[in-house]
Amino acid sequence: MIAGCGSQLQYAQFALPMGGSIMRPVALKFGTVLAMGEAMEADMALLARVLPGVEAAILTGGDDDLSEEEAENG
């Protein structure tokens, strides 16, 4: 169930200082992931508790050098 979460990301476009832009993931689509969990008959209470941590891990890519504040604020 958790392994499939990485494909459920919300992206946003950011302007680059020297021109152009880049698309970056900014959030996990919680509603979609919860619907997937329900369809897969997952423990929904557990899923809801772990999703914020899963989102942070996916968005930071497991970068241990980021502080908690940086991880929360992208």
CHARMM internal coordinates of N, CA and C (Angstrom, degrees):
IC EDIT
DIST 1 N 1 CA 1.4461
DIST 1 CA 1 C 1.5231
ANGL 1 N 1 CA 1 C 110.93
DIST 1 C 2 N 1.3219
ANGL 1 CA 1 C 2 N 116.87
DIHE 1 N 1 CA 1 C 2 N -51.53
DIST 2 N 2 CA 1.4619
ANGL 1 C 2 N 2 CA 121.12
DIHE 1 CA 1 C 2 N 2 CA -177.84
DIST 2 CA 2 C 1.5232
ANGL 2 N 2 CA 2 C 110.71
DIHE 1 C 2 N 2 CA 2 C -64.61
DIST 2 C 3 N 1.3073
ANGL 2 CA 2 C 3 N 117.83
DIHE 2 N 2 CA 2 C 3 N -35.65
DIST 3 N 3 CA 1.4662
ANGL 2 C 3 N 3 CA 120.97
DIHE 2 CA 2 C 3 N 3 CA -179.19
DIST 3 CA 3 C 1.5239
ANGL 3 N 3 CA 3 C 111.95
DIHE 2 C 3 N 3 CA 3 C -59.95
DIST 3 C 4 N 1.3100
ANGL 3 CA 3 C 4 N 118.11
DIHE 3 N 3 CA 3 C 4 N -29.94
DIST 4 N 4 CA 1.4528
ANGL 3 C 4 N 4 CA 121.17
DIHE 3 CA 3 C 4 N 4 CA -179.94
DIST 4 CA 4 C 1.5204
ANGL 4 N 4 CA 4 C 114.23
DIHE 3 C 4 N 4 CA 4 C -79.79
DIST 4 C 5 N 1.3193
ANGL 4 CA 4 C 5 N 117.65
DIHE 4 N 4 CA 4 C 5 N -8.21
DIST 5 N 5 CA 1.4680
ANGL 4 C 5 N 5 CA 121.07
DIHE 4 CA 4 C 5 N 5 CA -177.00
DIST 5 CA 5 C 1.5282
ANGL 5 N 5 CA 5 C 112.72
DIHE 4 C 5 N 5 CA 5 C -66.56
DIST 5 C 6 N 1.2956
ANGL 5 CA 5 C 6 N 117.78
DIHE 5 N 5 CA 5 C 6 N -30.79
DIST 6 N 6 CA 1.4651
ANGL 5 C 6 N 6 CA 120.98
DIHE 5 CA 5 C 6 N 6 CA -176.87
DIST 6 CA 6 C 1.5129
ANGL 6 N 6 CA 6 C 113.96
DIHE 5 C 6 N 6 CA 6 C -61.22
DIST 6 C 7 N 1.3232
ANGL 6 CA 6 C 7 N 116.70
DIHE 6 N 6 CA 6 C 7 N -21.39
DIST 7 N 7 CA 1.4631
ANGL 6 C 7 N 7 CA 119.11
DIHE 6 CA 6 C 7 N 7 CA 179.32
DIST 7 CA 7 C 1.5266
ANGL 7 N 7 CA 7 C 112.08
DIHE 6 C 7 N 7 CA 7 C -88.73
DIST 7 C 8 N 1.3191
ANGL 7 CA 7 C 8 N 117.76
DIHE 7 N 7 CA 7 C 8 N -0.89
DIST 8 N 8 CA 1.4664
ANGL 7 C 8 N 8 CA 121.85
DIHE 7 CA 7 C 8 N 8 CA -177.43
DIST 8 CA 8 C 1.5276
ANGL 8 N 8 CA 8 C 110.87
DIHE 7 C 8 N 8 CA 8 C -110.71
DIST 8 C 9 N 1.3239
ANGL 8 CA 8 C 9 N 115.87
DIHE 8 N 8 CA 8 C 9 N 58.35
DIST 9 N 9 CA 1.4630
ANGL 8 C 9 N 9 CA 121.09
DIHE 8 CA 8 C 9 N 9 CA -177.47
DIST 9 CA 9 C 1.5202
ANGL 9 N 9 CA 9 C 111.72
DIHE 8 C 9 N 9 CA 9 C -105.80
DIST 9 C 10 N 1.3134
ANGL 9 CA 9 C 10 N 115.34
DIHE 9 N 9 CA 9 C 10 N 145.73
DIST 10 N 10 CA 1.4572
ANGL 9 C 10 N 10 CA 122.37
DIHE 9 CA 9 C 10 N 10 CA 172.97
DIST 10 CA 10 C 1.5252
ANGL 10 N 10 CA 10 C 107.38
DIHE 9 C 10 N 10 CA 10 C -95.19
DIST 10 C 11 N 1.3196
ANGL 10 CA 10 C 11 N 117.97
DIHE 10 N 10 CA 10 C 11 N 129.33
DIST 11 N 11 CA 1.4595
ANGL 10 C 11 N 11 CA 122.58
DIHE 10 CA 10 C 11 N 11 CA -178.22
DIST 11 CA 11 C 1.5230
ANGL 11 N 11 CA 11 C 110.59
DIHE 10 C 11 N 11 CA 11 C -109.33
DIST 11 C 12 N 1.3276
ANGL 11 CA 11 C 12 N 115.36
DIHE 11 N 11 CA 11 C 12 N 152.09
DIST 12 N 12 CA 1.4657
ANGL 11 C 12 N 12 CA 121.92
DIHE 11 CA 11 C 12 N 12 CA 174.64
DIST 12 CA 12 C 1.5193
ANGL 12 N 12 CA 12 C 108.06
DIHE 11 C 12 N 12 CA 12 C -134.71
DIST 12 C 13 N 1.3227
ANGL 12 CA 12 C 13 N 115.70
DIHE 12 N 12 CA 12 C 13 N 151.87
DIST 13 N 13 CA 1.4628
ANGL 12 C 13 N 13 CA 121.29
DIHE 12 CA 12 C 13 N 13 CA 179.40
DIST 13 CA 13 C 1.5239
ANGL 13 N 13 CA 13 C 109.26
DIHE 12 C 13 N 13 CA 13 C -97.70
DIST 13 C 14 N 1.3353
ANGL 13 CA 13 C 14 N 116.25
DIHE 13 N 13 CA 13 C 14 N 131.54
DIST 14 N 14 CA 1.4557
ANGL 13 C 14 N 14 CA 122.57
DIHE 13 CA 13 C 14 N 14 CA -179.95
DIST 14 CA 14 C 1.5228
ANGL 14 N 14 CA 14 C 109.79
DIHE 13 C 14 N 14 CA 14 C -119.81
DIST 14 C 15 N 1.3288
ANGL 14 CA 14 C 15 N 116.26
DIHE 14 N 14 CA 14 C 15 N 136.42
DIST 15 N 15 CA 1.4629
ANGL 14 C 15 N 15 CA 121.02
DIHE 14 CA 14 C 15 N 15 CA 177.12
DIST 15 CA 15 C 1.5269
ANGL 15 N 15 CA 15 C 109.42
DIHE 14 C 15 N 15 CA 15 C -75.44
DIST 15 C 16 N 1.3226
ANGL 15 CA 15 C 16 N 116.31
DIHE 15 N 15 CA 15 C 16 N 141.17
DIST 16 N 16 CA 1.4575
ANGL 15 C 16 N 16 CA 121.83
DIHE 15 CA 15 C 16 N 16 CA 176.70
DIST 16 CA 16 C 1.5283
ANGL 16 N 16 CA 16 C 109.39
DIHE 15 C 16 N 16 CA 16 C -94.12
DIST 16 C 17 N 1.3338
ANGL 16 CA 16 C 17 N 118.41
DIHE 16 N 16 CA 16 C 17 N 146.86
DIST 17 N 17 CA 1.4684
ANGL 16 C 17 N 17 CA 121.43
DIHE 16 CA 16 C 17 N 17 CA -176.72
DIST 17 CA 17 C 1.5302
ANGL 17 N 17 CA 17 C 113.93
DIHE 16 C 17 N 17 CA 17 C -57.66
DIST 17 C 18 N 1.2989
ANGL 17 CA 17 C 18 N 117.78
DIHE 17 N 17 CA 17 C 18 N -34.11
DIST 18 N 18 CA 1.4615
ANGL 17 C 18 N 18 CA 120.93
DIHE 17 CA 17 C 18 N 18 CA -176.86
DIST 18 CA 18 C 1.5328
ANGL 18 N 18 CA 18 C 112.09
DIHE 17 C 18 N 18 CA 18 C -96.57
DIST 18 C 19 N 1.3149
ANGL 18 CA 18 C 19 N 117.05
DIHE 18 N 18 CA 18 C 19 N 16.06
DIST 19 N 19 CA 1.4560
ANGL 18 C 19 N 19 CA 121.55
DIHE 18 CA 18 C 19 N 19 CA -178.67
DIST 19 CA 19 C 1.5078
ANGL 19 N 19 CA 19 C 111.44
DIHE 18 C 19 N 19 CA 19 C 102.80
DIST 19 C 20 N 1.2945
ANGL 19 CA 19 C 20 N 115.45
DIHE 19 N 19 CA 19 C 20 N 160.93
DIST 20 N 20 CA 1.4555
ANGL 19 C 20 N 20 CA 120.66
DIHE 19 CA 19 C 20 N 20 CA -178.34
DIST 20 CA 20 C 1.5168
ANGL 20 N 20 CA 20 C 110.96
DIHE 19 C 20 N 20 CA 20 C 82.69
DIST 20 C 21 N 1.2962
ANGL 20 CA 20 C 21 N 115.50
DIHE 20 N 20 CA 20 C 21 N -171.42
DIST 21 N 21 CA 1.4558
ANGL 20 C 21 N 21 CA 120.68
DIHE 20 CA 20 C 21 N 21 CA 179.77
DIST 21 CA 21 C 1.5207
ANGL 21 N 21 CA 21 C 109.70
DIHE 20 C 21 N 21 CA 21 C -154.45
DIST 21 C 22 N 1.3214
ANGL 21 CA 21 C 22 N 114.38
DIHE 21 N 21 CA 21 C 22 N 170.25
DIST 22 N 22 CA 1.4545
ANGL 21 C 22 N 22 CA 121.19
DIHE 21 CA 21 C 22 N 22 CA -179.91
DIST 22 CA 22 C 1.5210
ANGL 22 N 22 CA 22 C 108.35
DIHE 21 C 22 N 22 CA 22 C -142.38
DIST 22 C 23 N 1.3110
ANGL 22 CA 22 C 23 N 116.18
DIHE 22 N 22 CA 22 C 23 N 143.37
DIST 23 N 23 CA 1.4659
ANGL 22 C 23 N 23 CA 121.94
DIHE 22 CA 22 C 23 N 23 CA 175.34
DIST 23 CA 23 C 1.5244
ANGL 23 N 23 CA 23 C 107.58
DIHE 22 C 23 N 23 CA 23 C -95.99
DIST 23 C 24 N 1.3365
ANGL 23 CA 23 C 24 N 115.52
DIHE 23 N 23 CA 23 C 24 N 132.03
DIST 24 N 24 CA 1.4648
ANGL 23 C 24 N 24 CA 119.74
DIHE 23 CA 23 C 24 N 24 CA 178.82
DIST 24 CA 24 C 1.5186
ANGL 24 N 24 CA 24 C 109.61
DIHE 23 C 24 N 24 CA 24 C -135.14
DIST 24 C 25 N 1.3264
ANGL 24 CA 24 C 25 N 117.22
DIHE 24 N 24 CA 24 C 25 N 146.90
DIST 25 N 25 CA 1.4618
ANGL 24 C 25 N 25 CA 119.06
DIHE 24 CA 24 C 25 N 25 CA 174.74
DIST 25 CA 25 C 1.5267
ANGL 25 N 25 CA 25 C 109.45
DIHE 24 C 25 N 25 CA 25 C -70.75
DIST 25 C 26 N 1.3261
ANGL 25 CA 25 C 26 N 116.31
DIHE 25 N 25 CA 25 C 26 N 137.15
DIST 26 N 26 CA 1.4620
ANGL 25 C 26 N 26 CA 120.14
DIHE 25 CA 25 C 26 N 26 CA -178.17
DIST 26 CA 26 C 1.5225
ANGL 26 N 26 CA 26 C 113.13
DIHE 25 C 26 N 26 CA 26 C -122.83
DIST 26 C 27 N 1.3158
ANGL 26 CA 26 C 27 N 117.53
DIHE 26 N 26 CA 26 C 27 N -15.81
DIST 27 N 27 CA 1.4635
ANGL 26 C 27 N 27 CA 119.74
DIHE 26 CA 26 C 27 N 27 CA -177.86
DIST 27 CA 27 C 1.5211
ANGL 27 N 27 CA 27 C 110.41
DIHE 26 C 27 N 27 CA 27 C -163.88
DIST 27 C 28 N 1.2924
ANGL 27 CA 27 C 28 N 114.21
DIHE 27 N 27 CA 27 C 28 N 161.15
DIST 28 N 28 CA 1.4614
ANGL 27 C 28 N 28 CA 122.02
DIHE 27 CA 27 C 28 N 28 CA 173.75
DIST 28 CA 28 C 1.5293
ANGL 28 N 28 CA 28 C 107.39
DIHE 27 C 28 N 28 CA 28 C -95.26
DIST 28 C 29 N 1.3108
ANGL 28 CA 28 C 29 N 117.68
DIHE 28 N 28 CA 28 C 29 N 137.35
DIST 29 N 29 CA 1.4617
ANGL 28 C 29 N 29 CA 121.60
DIHE 28 CA 28 C 29 N 29 CA 178.47
DIST 29 CA 29 C 1.5300
ANGL 29 N 29 CA 29 C 108.37
DIHE 28 C 29 N 29 CA 29 C -78.27
DIST 29 C 30 N 1.3477
ANGL 29 CA 29 C 30 N 115.29
DIHE 29 N 29 CA 29 C 30 N 87.88
DIST 30 N 30 CA 1.4669
ANGL 29 C 30 N 30 CA 120.94
DIHE 29 CA 29 C 30 N 30 CA -173.83
DIST 30 CA 30 C 1.5249
ANGL 30 N 30 CA 30 C 111.57
DIHE 29 C 30 N 30 CA 30 C -58.97
DIST 30 C 31 N 1.3360
ANGL 30 CA 30 C 31 N 117.65
DIHE 30 N 30 CA 30 C 31 N -42.36
DIST 31 N 31 CA 1.4598
ANGL 30 C 31 N 31 CA 120.07
DIHE 30 CA 30 C 31 N 31 CA -178.78
DIST 31 CA 31 C 1.5120
ANGL 31 N 31 CA 31 C 112.08
DIHE 30 C 31 N 31 CA 31 C -59.55
DIST 31 C 32 N 1.3205
ANGL 31 CA 31 C 32 N 116.31
DIHE 31 N 31 CA 31 C 32 N -43.10
DIST 32 N 32 CA 1.4646
ANGL 31 C 32 N 32 CA 120.92
DIHE 31 CA 31 C 32 N 32 CA 179.85
DIST 32 CA 32 C 1.5190
ANGL 32 N 32 CA 32 C 110.70
DIHE 31 C 32 N 32 CA 32 C -66.34
DIST 32 C 33 N 1.3306
ANGL 32 CA 32 C 33 N 116.28
DIHE 32 N 32 CA 32 C 33 N -43.33
DIST 33 N 33 CA 1.4684
ANGL 32 C 33 N 33 CA 120.12
DIHE 32 CA 32 C 33 N 33 CA -179.85
DIST 33 CA 33 C 1.5275
ANGL 33 N 33 CA 33 C 110.26
DIHE 32 C 33 N 33 CA 33 C -64.93
DIST 33 C 34 N 1.3339
ANGL 33 CA 33 C 34 N 117.23
DIHE 33 N 33 CA 33 C 34 N -40.80
DIST 34 N 34 CA 1.4661
ANGL 33 C 34 N 34 CA 119.69
DIHE 33 CA 33 C 34 N 34 CA 178.07
DIST 34 CA 34 C 1.5307
ANGL 34 N 34 CA 34 C 111.20
DIHE 33 C 34 N 34 CA 34 C -65.49
DIST 34 C 35 N 1.3259
ANGL 34 CA 34 C 35 N 117.35
DIHE 34 N 34 CA 34 C 35 N -37.21
DIST 35 N 35 CA 1.4620
ANGL 34 C 35 N 35 CA 120.56
DIHE 34 CA 34 C 35 N 35 CA 176.21
DIST 35 CA 35 C 1.5325
ANGL 35 N 35 CA 35 C 110.53
DIHE 34 C 35 N 35 CA 35 C -64.92
DIST 35 C 36 N 1.3285
ANGL 35 CA 35 C 36 N 116.63
DIHE 35 N 35 CA 35 C 36 N -39.87
DIST 36 N 36 CA 1.4664
ANGL 35 C 36 N 36 CA 120.56
DIHE 35 CA 35 C 36 N 36 CA 176.07
DIST 36 CA 36 C 1.5240
ANGL 36 N 36 CA 36 C 110.19
DIHE 35 C 36 N 36 CA 36 C -61.43
DIST 36 C 37 N 1.3374
ANGL 36 CA 36 C 37 N 115.63
DIHE 36 N 36 CA 36 C 37 N -44.74
DIST 37 N 37 CA 1.4608
ANGL 36 C 37 N 37 CA 120.34
DIHE 36 CA 36 C 37 N 37 CA 179.78
DIST 37 CA 37 C 1.5115
ANGL 37 N 37 CA 37 C 112.20
DIHE 36 C 37 N 37 CA 37 C -61.31
DIST 37 C 38 N 1.3296
ANGL 37 CA 37 C 38 N 115.78
DIHE 37 N 37 CA 37 C 38 N -41.79
DIST 38 N 38 CA 1.4618
ANGL 37 C 38 N 38 CA 119.35
DIHE 37 CA 37 C 38 N 38 CA 178.25
DIST 38 CA 38 C 1.5202
ANGL 38 N 38 CA 38 C 110.81
DIHE 37 C 38 N 38 CA 38 C -63.53
DIST 38 C 39 N 1.3204
ANGL 38 CA 38 C 39 N 116.87
DIHE 38 N 38 CA 38 C 39 N -43.44
DIST 39 N 39 CA 1.4651
ANGL 38 C 39 N 39 CA 121.02
DIHE 38 CA 38 C 39 N 39 CA 179.14
DIST 39 CA 39 C 1.5272
ANGL 39 N 39 CA 39 C 111.64
DIHE 38 C 39 N 39 CA 39 C -63.51
DIST 39 C 40 N 1.3373
ANGL 39 CA 39 C 40 N 116.03
DIHE 39 N 39 CA 39 C 40 N -31.62
DIST 40 N 40 CA 1.4666
ANGL 39 C 40 N 40 CA 120.16
DIHE 39 CA 39 C 40 N 40 CA -179.64
DIST 40 CA 40 C 1.5288
ANGL 40 N 40 CA 40 C 112.12
DIHE 39 C 40 N 40 CA 40 C -91.44
DIST 40 C 41 N 1.3392
ANGL 40 CA 40 C 41 N 115.82
DIHE 40 N 40 CA 40 C 41 N 5.98
DIST 41 N 41 CA 1.4626
ANGL 40 C 41 N 41 CA 122.65
DIHE 40 CA 40 C 41 N 41 CA 179.23
DIST 41 CA 41 C 1.5203
ANGL 41 N 41 CA 41 C 111.96
DIHE 40 C 41 N 41 CA 41 C 57.58
DIST 41 C 42 N 1.3418
ANGL 41 CA 41 C 42 N 116.04
DIHE 41 N 41 CA 41 C 42 N 41.34
DIST 42 N 42 CA 1.4632
ANGL 41 C 42 N 42 CA 121.96
DIHE 41 CA 41 C 42 N 42 CA 177.62
DIST 42 CA 42 C 1.5292
ANGL 42 N 42 CA 42 C 109.71
DIHE 41 C 42 N 42 CA 42 C -77.50
DIST 42 C 43 N 1.3161
ANGL 42 CA 42 C 43 N 116.61
DIHE 42 N 42 CA 42 C 43 N 163.10
DIST 43 N 43 CA 1.4598
ANGL 42 C 43 N 43 CA 122.40
DIHE 42 CA 42 C 43 N 43 CA 173.73
DIST 43 CA 43 C 1.5321
ANGL 43 N 43 CA 43 C 106.87
DIHE 42 C 43 N 43 CA 43 C -71.26
DIST 43 C 44 N 1.3329
ANGL 43 CA 43 C 44 N 117.50
DIHE 43 N 43 CA 43 C 44 N 103.03
DIST 44 N 44 CA 1.4518
ANGL 43 C 44 N 44 CA 121.75
DIHE 43 CA 43 C 44 N 44 CA -171.74
DIST 44 CA 44 C 1.5261
ANGL 44 N 44 CA 44 C 112.96
DIHE 43 C 44 N 44 CA 44 C -67.65
DIST 44 C 45 N 1.3140
ANGL 44 CA 44 C 45 N 117.95
DIHE 44 N 44 CA 44 C 45 N -35.23
DIST 45 N 45 CA 1.4691
ANGL 44 C 45 N 45 CA 120.13
DIHE 44 CA 44 C 45 N 45 CA 178.41
DIST 45 CA 45 C 1.5268
ANGL 45 N 45 CA 45 C 109.78
DIHE 44 C 45 N 45 CA 45 C -65.22
DIST 45 C 46 N 1.3126
ANGL 45 CA 45 C 46 N 116.67
DIHE 45 N 45 CA 45 C 46 N -43.34
DIST 46 N 46 CA 1.4642
ANGL 45 C 46 N 46 CA 120.55
DIHE 45 CA 45 C 46 N 46 CA 178.00
DIST 46 CA 46 C 1.5260
ANGL 46 N 46 CA 46 C 110.62
DIHE 45 C 46 N 46 CA 46 C -65.25
DIST 46 C 47 N 1.3107
ANGL 46 CA 46 C 47 N 116.79
DIHE 46 N 46 CA 46 C 47 N -43.67
DIST 47 N 47 CA 1.4611
ANGL 46 C 47 N 47 CA 121.23
DIHE 46 CA 46 C 47 N 47 CA 179.78
DIST 47 CA 47 C 1.5283
ANGL 47 N 47 CA 47 C 110.56
DIHE 46 C 47 N 47 CA 47 C -59.26
DIST 47 C 48 N 1.3136
ANGL 47 CA 47 C 48 N 117.24
DIHE 47 N 47 CA 47 C 48 N -45.56
DIST 48 N 48 CA 1.4655
ANGL 47 C 48 N 48 CA 120.96
DIHE 47 CA 47 C 48 N 48 CA 179.48
DIST 48 CA 48 C 1.5264
ANGL 48 N 48 CA 48 C 111.82
DIHE 47 C 48 N 48 CA 48 C -62.33
DIST 48 C 49 N 1.3286
ANGL 48 CA 48 C 49 N 117.05
DIHE 48 N 48 CA 48 C 49 N -34.53
DIST 49 N 49 CA 1.4754
ANGL 48 C 49 N 49 CA 120.41
DIHE 48 CA 48 C 49 N 49 CA 179.50
DIST 49 CA 49 C 1.5236
ANGL 49 N 49 CA 49 C 112.31
DIHE 48 C 49 N 49 CA 49 C -72.16
DIST 49 C 50 N 1.3304
ANGL 49 CA 49 C 50 N 117.92
DIHE 49 N 49 CA 49 C 50 N -34.78
DIST 50 N 50 CA 1.4671
ANGL 49 C 50 N 50 CA 119.68
DIHE 49 CA 49 C 50 N 50 CA -174.31
DIST 50 CA 50 C 1.5307
ANGL 50 N 50 CA 50 C 113.40
DIHE 49 C 50 N 50 CA 50 C -90.95
DIST 50 C 51 N 1.3359
ANGL 50 CA 50 C 51 N 118.34
DIHE 50 N 50 CA 50 C 51 N -16.43
DIST 51 N 51 CA 1.4633
ANGL 50 C 51 N 51 CA 119.77
DIHE 50 CA 50 C 51 N 51 CA -175.96
DIST 51 CA 51 C 1.5304
ANGL 51 N 51 CA 51 C 114.88
DIHE 50 C 51 N 51 CA 51 C -57.95
DIST 51 C 52 N 1.3296
ANGL 51 CA 51 C 52 N 120.63
DIHE 51 N 51 CA 51 C 52 N -41.44
DIST 52 N 52 CA 1.4731
ANGL 51 C 52 N 52 CA 118.22
DIHE 51 CA 51 C 52 N 52 CA 178.19
DIST 52 CA 52 C 1.5342
ANGL 52 N 52 CA 52 C 112.62
DIHE 51 C 52 N 52 CA 52 C -59.10
DIST 52 C 53 N 1.3142
ANGL 52 CA 52 C 53 N 117.56
DIHE 52 N 52 CA 52 C 53 N -40.21
DIST 53 N 53 CA 1.4613
ANGL 52 C 53 N 53 CA 120.89
DIHE 52 CA 52 C 53 N 53 CA 177.50
DIST 53 CA 53 C 1.5133
ANGL 53 N 53 CA 53 C 112.45
DIHE 52 C 53 N 53 CA 53 C -68.13
DIST 53 C 54 N 1.3325
ANGL 53 CA 53 C 54 N 116.03
DIHE 53 N 53 CA 53 C 54 N -38.44
DIST 54 N 54 CA 1.4654
ANGL 53 C 54 N 54 CA 120.96
DIHE 53 CA 53 C 54 N 54 CA 177.12
DIST 54 CA 54 C 1.5268
ANGL 54 N 54 CA 54 C 109.37
DIHE 53 C 54 N 54 CA 54 C -63.69
DIST 54 C 55 N 1.3306
ANGL 54 CA 54 C 55 N 116.50
DIHE 54 N 54 CA 54 C 55 N -44.26
DIST 55 N 55 CA 1.4635
ANGL 54 C 55 N 55 CA 120.69
DIHE 54 CA 54 C 55 N 55 CA 178.67
DIST 55 CA 55 C 1.5229
ANGL 55 N 55 CA 55 C 110.77
DIHE 54 C 55 N 55 CA 55 C -58.86
DIST 55 C 56 N 1.3259
ANGL 55 CA 55 C 56 N 117.26
DIHE 55 N 55 CA 55 C 56 N -47.55
DIST 56 N 56 CA 1.4620
ANGL 55 C 56 N 56 CA 120.98
DIHE 55 CA 55 C 56 N 56 CA 179.98
DIST 56 CA 56 C 1.5234
ANGL 56 N 56 CA 56 C 111.09
DIHE 55 C 56 N 56 CA 56 C -60.68
DIST 56 C 57 N 1.3311
ANGL 56 CA 56 C 57 N 117.22
DIHE 56 N 56 CA 56 C 57 N -42.45
DIST 57 N 57 CA 1.4647
ANGL 56 C 57 N 57 CA 120.80
DIHE 56 CA 56 C 57 N 57 CA -179.76
DIST 57 CA 57 C 1.5202
ANGL 57 N 57 CA 57 C 111.37
DIHE 56 C 57 N 57 CA 57 C -64.60
DIST 57 C 58 N 1.3252
ANGL 57 CA 57 C 58 N 117.29
DIHE 57 N 57 CA 57 C 58 N -41.46
DIST 58 N 58 CA 1.4636
ANGL 57 C 58 N 58 CA 120.59
DIHE 57 CA 57 C 58 N 58 CA -179.67
DIST 58 CA 58 C 1.5215
ANGL 58 N 58 CA 58 C 110.60
DIHE 57 C 58 N 58 CA 58 C -67.43
DIST 58 C 59 N 1.3364
ANGL 58 CA 58 C 59 N 117.18
DIHE 58 N 58 CA 58 C 59 N -44.52
DIST 59 N 59 CA 1.4647
ANGL 58 C 59 N 59 CA 120.37
DIHE 58 CA 58 C 59 N 59 CA -175.53
DIST 59 CA 59 C 1.5229
ANGL 59 N 59 CA 59 C 113.21
DIHE 58 C 59 N 59 CA 59 C -71.11
DIST 59 C 60 N 1.3295
ANGL 59 CA 59 C 60 N 117.38
DIHE 59 N 59 CA 59 C 60 N -33.29
DIST 60 N 60 CA 1.4636
ANGL 59 C 60 N 60 CA 119.67
DIHE 59 CA 59 C 60 N 60 CA 179.85
DIST 60 CA 60 C 1.5168
ANGL 60 N 60 CA 60 C 111.86
DIHE 59 C 60 N 60 CA 60 C -90.63
DIST 60 C 61 N 1.3244
ANGL 60 CA 60 C 61 N 116.60
DIHE 60 N 60 CA 60 C 61 N -11.14
DIST 61 N 61 CA 1.4588
ANGL 60 C 61 N 61 CA 120.25
DIHE 60 CA 60 C 61 N 61 CA -179.81
DIST 61 CA 61 C 1.5127
ANGL 61 N 61 CA 61 C 112.92
DIHE 60 C 61 N 61 CA 61 C 66.57
DIST 61 C 62 N 1.3236
ANGL 61 CA 61 C 62 N 117.04
DIHE 61 N 61 CA 61 C 62 N 23.70
DIST 62 N 62 CA 1.4486
ANGL 61 C 62 N 62 CA 120.43
DIHE 61 CA 61 C 62 N 62 CA 179.67
DIST 62 CA 62 C 1.5117
ANGL 62 N 62 CA 62 C 113.34
DIHE 61 C 62 N 62 CA 62 C 74.10
DIST 62 C 63 N 1.3322
ANGL 62 CA 62 C 63 N 117.81
DIHE 62 N 62 CA 62 C 63 N 23.21
DIST 63 N 63 CA 1.4608
ANGL 62 C 63 N 63 CA 122.57
DIHE 62 CA 62 C 63 N 63 CA -179.48
DIST 63 CA 63 C 1.5205
ANGL 63 N 63 CA 63 C 109.21
DIHE 62 C 63 N 63 CA 63 C -73.59
DIST 63 C 64 N 1.3278
ANGL 63 CA 63 C 64 N 116.58
DIHE 63 N 63 CA 63 C 64 N 101.97
DIST 64 N 64 CA 1.4688
ANGL 63 C 64 N 64 CA 121.95
DIHE 63 CA 63 C 64 N 64 CA -177.53
DIST 64 CA 64 C 1.5138
ANGL 64 N 64 CA 64 C 112.84
DIHE 63 C 64 N 64 CA 64 C -69.79
DIST 64 C 65 N 1.3397
ANGL 64 CA 64 C 65 N 118.92
DIHE 64 N 64 CA 64 C 65 N -13.42
DIST 65 N 65 CA 1.4513
ANGL 64 C 65 N 65 CA 121.64
DIHE 64 CA 64 C 65 N 65 CA -178.54
DIST 65 CA 65 C 1.5259
ANGL 65 N 65 CA 65 C 112.70
DIHE 64 C 65 N 65 CA 65 C -80.92
DIST 65 C 66 N 1.3327
ANGL 65 CA 65 C 66 N 118.06
DIHE 65 N 65 CA 65 C 66 N -12.13
DIST 66 N 66 CA 1.4512
ANGL 65 C 66 N 66 CA 121.15
DIHE 65 CA 65 C 66 N 66 CA -179.71
DIST 66 CA 66 C 1.5251
ANGL 66 N 66 CA 66 C 110.00
DIHE 65 C 66 N 66 CA 66 C -80.09
DIST 66 C 67 N 1.3326
ANGL 66 CA 66 C 67 N 116.15
DIHE 66 N 66 CA 66 C 67 N 138.29
DIST 67 N 67 CA 1.4463
ANGL 66 C 67 N 67 CA 119.79
DIHE 66 CA 66 C 67 N 67 CA 174.47
DIST 67 CA 67 C 1.5219
ANGL 67 N 67 CA 67 C 108.37
DIHE 66 C 67 N 67 CA 67 C -74.46
DIST 67 C 68 N 1.3390
ANGL 67 CA 67 C 68 N 117.40
DIHE 67 N 67 CA 67 C 68 N 166.13
DIST 68 N 68 CA 1.4641
ANGL 67 C 68 N 68 CA 120.34
DIHE 67 CA 67 C 68 N 68 CA 179.03
DIST 68 CA 68 C 1.5189
ANGL 68 N 68 CA 68 C 110.71
DIHE 67 C 68 N 68 CA 68 C -59.97
DIST 68 C 69 N 1.3321
ANGL 68 CA 68 C 69 N 117.20
DIHE 68 N 68 CA 68 C 69 N -40.11
DIST 69 N 69 CA 1.4715
ANGL 68 C 69 N 69 CA 121.01
DIHE 68 CA 68 C 69 N 69 CA 179.98
DIST 69 CA 69 C 1.5256
ANGL 69 N 69 CA 69 C 111.45
DIHE 68 C 69 N 69 CA 69 C -63.03
DIST 69 C 70 N 1.3334
ANGL 69 CA 69 C 70 N 117.08
DIHE 69 N 69 CA 69 C 70 N -42.33
DIST 70 N 70 CA 1.4599
ANGL 69 C 70 N 70 CA 120.31
DIHE 69 CA 69 C 70 N 70 CA 178.13
DIST 70 CA 70 C 1.5177
ANGL 70 N 70 CA 70 C 111.00
DIHE 69 C 70 N 70 CA 70 C -64.92
DIST 70 C 71 N 1.3157
ANGL 70 CA 70 C 71 N 117.48
DIHE 70 N 70 CA 70 C 71 N -39.22
DIST 71 N 71 CA 1.4562
ANGL 70 C 71 N 71 CA 121.42
DIHE 70 CA 70 C 71 N 71 CA 179.96
DIST 71 CA 71 C 1.5259
ANGL 71 N 71 CA 71 C 110.31
DIHE 70 C 71 N 71 CA 71 C -65.60
DIST 71 C 72 N 1.3253
ANGL 71 CA 71 C 72 N 117.66
DIHE 71 N 71 CA 71 C 72 N -40.07
DIST 72 N 72 CA 1.4578
ANGL 71 C 72 N 72 CA 121.47
DIHE 71 CA 71 C 72 N 72 CA -179.53
DIST 72 CA 72 C 1.5177
ANGL 72 N 72 CA 72 C 112.35
DIHE 71 C 72 N 72 CA 72 C -71.69
DIST 72 C 73 N 1.3384
ANGL 72 CA 72 C 73 N 116.94
DIHE 72 N 72 CA 72 C 73 N -32.98
DIST 73 N 73 CA 1.4674
ANGL 72 C 73 N 73 CA 121.39
DIHE 72 CA 72 C 73 N 73 CA -176.01
DIST 73 CA 73 C 1.5171
ANGL 73 N 73 CA 73 C 113.44
DIHE 72 C 73 N 73 CA 73 C -98.54
DIST 73 C 74 N 1.3267
ANGL 73 CA 73 C 74 N 116.47
DIHE 73 N 73 CA 73 C 74 N 3.24
DIST 74 N 74 CA 1.4738
ANGL 73 C 74 N 74 CA 119.67
DIHE 73 CA 73 C 74 N 74 CA 178.46
DIST 74 CA 74 C 1.4630
ANGL 74 N 74 CA 74 C 109.53
DIHE 73 C 74 N 74 CA 74 C 76.78
END
COOR INIT
IC SEED 1 N 1 CA 1 C
IC BUILD
